[in-house]
Each structure stands twice: as C-alpha cells, then as structure tokens.
C-alpha cells in the first residue's frame, strides 16, 4: 500500500480528499496537515505521495516545496491548487513538484494521478498541460523568428549557397558580388548564428529557415 499525506488549510476540501483516499485499497493515508510547518514538524513516517496546496498560512506551498524535497527527496509531491498561472506552474515544477492538479480535479482523477506519479509519470490537469505545451511552442517560435531576423536577405542567400557546397569564389560569382564581400557576409552569418564551421552552419541554419 502506498502512503499518502496532504497539506491543505481548507478543512472541507482536506476532509473530502482524506475520506476518499482512505477508501482506496491501494493507499494508506498517514496524516493531514494545515500548513507546511505542521508537516515538517510531523511524525517520522514519510509519505510516498504528498498532495500540497500553494496558498497556505505561514510558508506557502511553493516555498515549502523546496524544504520538503530537501527533507524527503523520495516523496512525490503533487500540487493541488486553484492557481493556473504560468509563473506558479513553472516555479512548482522547477522546485521539484511531480505534478500539478487544479482543485476542480475529480476525486477519481486525483487517485489516478497519484498512481501515475508513483509509476514515474507527471500528472497534470488538462488545462495546465495545455498551458505548458503552449508556452514551449511559443518560445520555440519566438526563438526561430528572432534568429531569422538576425540574418539579412543577402546573408541568407550566401548561407544557402555555402550549404549547397559552393566555394567562396562560386558564391561570389553566382550572387554577382566580390569574394571579399562574401567573406564579410560569412563572418556576419557565423557571428549571428554562433557557429564556426560549415557543418554547424547547416545544422543551425536549418533550425531557423
């Protein structure tokens, strides 16, 4: 049986989850707490999974997460909160949370999320998972756009000609510019893409075009 605890200051929410967890044959409920301080001062029995609220009296769940993981590094911590902003989500995940659930999550889903975390997964409410995917998608697009903007249209032509296997003289001939101008463009391209060889140029150029 997996040991479960909860840190939640809302008594009605806490009692409802506790009653449900106690009814599940896979779990053995250890103790409920109203604050991080109570949990850290608690008994010697360490839970396999801890459900942790963010907005708590005294030390917040985000602050407490660091201390709890330091004291009990093997405990899987699932945030259970009403907050869905990206700042809190990423702070929790960076601090070591194994999952992020909203408080409107159904009790059966909380149960399956606990089991998922114990099996090495990272359970999240659908809205949270969507926000995270959207964030990384936007970051990737912004990075690519920024890289594209760094290169002028002429620099892109020079880079493509180099990637096609042309020599400096051939690039100059095809683009009707001097070899010295080609070298200057290549110098700028390498600096902007932070590369120093044709192989690296091909790899980085394909990312941004």
N, C-alpha and C positions, 0 to 999 in steps of 0.2 A: 504494500500500500504506500502511495506517495503522500508525503507530509505537506500540508498546505497551511499557510497563515495569511492574514490580511491586516493591512494598516489603512483604516478608514474612519474618519471622525463623524460621519453621518450615521447615526445609530440605526436608523431604519434600513438604509442600504446595506450596512455591515451585517445586521442580523439576518436579512433576507439571503444574502450570499452564504453566510455561515450555515444556515439551516439547509440550504441546497447542497453545499459541499459535504455536509455530514451524511446526506442521504446517498452519496455516490460510493459504490463499493470499491472504486479504485483509490479513493483518498482517505486519509486520516487527518482530520482537522486538529491542529495543535492549539492555536491561540489567536484571538483577535486583539488589535491594539487601536487606540485612538490617536496616536501620534508616533512619529519616528523615534522620539526619545523613549517612549514606553517600550517600543520594540527592541531598541539597542540595549535597554536595561533588563530585558526579559530573560526567560529561562535559558537553559543550556541546549535544549532541543532545537536543532536547526531545520527549518523547512526546506523541502525540495523546491517549492514554488511559493513566492510571496506576491500577493496582489497589493499594489501600492498606489494610493491616491497621490495627487500632486499638491492640491491646496489643502494644507493641514495646519493646525495650530502649532506655533513654535517653528521648528525646522520644516521646510517644505519637502515634498516628496522628491523633487529634483536635487535638493541639497542632501537629503538623506540617502538618496540612491548611491552616491559615492561612498558614504560611510558604511552603508550596509554591504556593498560589494567588497569593500576592503575587509570587513569583519567576516563576512560569509561569502567568499568568492564563488562557491559552487551553487549557491542558491539562484534559481532562475527568477528574475523579477519582471512581472508584467504590470505595466502602468495601467491603472483603471481610473479614468478621469473624464471630466466634461470638456476639457480643453483640446481643441483640434488645430491650433495654430502651429505653423511650421517651426517656429523658434523653440517651443516647448518639446515638440516631437523630436527634433534633432538633438536637443540637449539631453533628452532622456536616452536616446539610442547611443549617443556618444559616451554617456556616463555608464553604460553597461546594461540598460534595460533589454530584456529578451523579447519584448513585445509591447504593443501599445493598443489598448482597448478603450473604447468610449463607454460611458456608464449606461448608455441605452442598449448595450450588448445584452442579448438574451442569456438567461442562465445556462441553457444547454450549450450555447456558443462559448461561454466562459469555461465550461467544463472541457469542451473540445480544444480550446485554446491552451488550457493548462497541459493537456496531454500532448498537444503539438509542440509546446515549448520543451517538455520533457524528452521528446523524440528528436530534439535538435532544431526544431523549426523556429520561426519568428512570427508568431500570430499577431495580426493587426486587424482592426476594424476596416471594412472595405473603403470607407471614406479616407482613412489615414493612409492606407496603401496607395490609393489613387493620388493623394497629395504628394507622396514621396516620389512616385513614378513621374508625376507632372513636373516636380522640381528638377529631377535629374534630366528629364527630356529638355526642359527649358535651358538648363545650364549647358547641355551639350550643344544646343542650337546657338546659344549666345557665344560660346567659345568658338564654334565654327565660323559664325558671322564675323566675329572680331578678327579672326585670323584671315578671312577673306579680305576684309577691308584693309589689312596691312599691306597687301600686295597691289600695286598698280596694274592696270590692264597690260602694259608693256612687260612688266615683271612676270606676269602670268604667262604671256607668250614666250618669254625667254625660258622660264622654268619648264613649260611643256616641251619646247624644242630640245632642251637638255635631256629631259626624261625620255624623249624619243631616240636618244643615242647620238645626237649631233655634237660635233666638236664646237669649240668657241667660234672658229672661223666659219663653220657651216651655219651656226646660229646667226652670225653677223650677216652672212650672205643672204639667207632666207628672209631675214627681217629688215634688210637694207640699212643696217647700222654698222658702225665700226667695231672691230674686236675690242677696242678699249672701252667702248660703251657697254658691250656685252659683259665684260669683266666687272664693270661698276654695278650693273644690274644684278649679277650673280652675287656680288658681295652684299648688296642690299637684301636680296632674297634669303641668303644664308643667315644674315643677322636677324631678319624679321621672323623667320621660321625656326630660329635657334638650331640650325644644323650646320655640319661642316663637311659633308660629303654628298655625292650624287645619290648614293643608296638611301641616306637619311632624308634627302630631299624628296625622293619618290614616296617614301613612307609618309612624311608629314604633308606633302602636297596633296596626296590622295584623301587625306582627312578633311581638307578644307575646300575642296573643289568638287 
